Amino acid sequence: MAVISSLRFAPYFLKRQARYPIYLIFFVTSKCMGRCAHCFYWPSLNREENPLRPDEVDRIASSMGRLLQVTFTGGEPFLRDDFIKLVKTFYRRNRPVNLALATSGFHPDRVEAGVAELLRDCPQSQVTVGLPIEGDPELNDRIRGVPGFFERTRETLFLLKELKKHYPRLTVLVDLTASALNQDHLLKTYNLVRKELRPDVINLILVRGQPRDPESLQLDPAQVETVLRVMEEDIRLGKVKGFRFFGGLLHAKDILLRRMALDIYRDGKHRLPCTAGALAGVIQPEGELLPCELLKESFGSLRDHGYDVPALWNSERGREIRRRISETRCTCYHQCFLSPSLFFSPRLAPALLREWLRIRTRRV
């Protein structure tokens, strides 16, 4: 089902421009219990806010057609009592191929109940839940600024793995953010996650933006390189399961993606055109529509424009934003946006195919 649903997005491989963001990131709240030292979103956290109501989200979703992926994040999205209702609204209106939930896992029972409801009521979408692990319990909790965070996240992970036994459409993912705060322990942390926690997917992310602790940006590329080599070998040997849908292809994409992010971090050079503002976009808690959360540009407020995403996306301002993004040849390594940029790049298709074949060959 996921393969068939995804084929409708094949034309964007050449067109690279959609009437609305087919790859959408929705910050549902700024509320968060964490105090993570590497967080780039920290200036926006825990402000007084008037977040989009369910009826407003319904109008926004209704303005768009089918979506490739919606990633729900925050803040901590499960702090909203109506969070699952918001996710189900996008399912009902847009039938995303993948519903991706980024959560700290701080509330195990709440996450388990919410994900179970989604899996039951959204049968035509894949569901991916991403959980963060930054180190062993002591290091993880120090980076995240809250005692007991590791144990809560681990409990959530194991509850989700039990749920997966009944719903194979669920992918349990661990995000490991590499920063100066944990780089001396990266390989140890990766092995802890792979051997003890055993999620379906392990995602290595490079610290980005302007984090709470600026020192966290002082990343040693050699340390990351060491872990990447181990990760890639584990993937090729089948030691990490991967996504159930497009498993090998998404593994191949992630291998190229992590390599590209590290190369950009090293030399600051432009690698490929960014799809931010063209295929990918961001909705903020109060309805601001952005091409990317790291750019200080906005298409405008959806509340002020009839909750009509295509109208803002295709406005004169929208065209100007896309022109500037194209001309400035952005050199950021934000992996949430490198991902669709890489996946929809004709130039990188041969490299993606070669990596996929390497994975297939090693696993036979």
Buried (B, 14 or more C-beta within 10 A) or exposed (E): EBEEBBEEBEEBEEEBEBEBBBBBBBBBBBBBBBBBBBBBBBEBBEEEBEBBEEEBBBBBBBBBBEBBBBBBBBBBBBBBEEBBBBBBBBBEBBBBBBBBBBBBBBBBEBBBBBBBBBBEEBEEBBBBBBBBBBBBBEBBBBBBBBEEBBBBBBBBBBBBBEBBEEBEBBBBBBBBBBBBBBBEBBBBBBEBBBEEBBBBBBBBBBBBBEBBBEEBBEBEBEBBEBBBEBBBEBBBEBEBBBBBBBBBBBBBBBBBBBBBBBBBBEEEEEBBBBBBBBBBBBBBBBBBBBBBBBBEBBBBBBBEBEBBBBBBBBBEBBEEBBEBBEEEEBEBBBBBBBBBBBBBBEEBEEBBEEBBEBBEEEEE
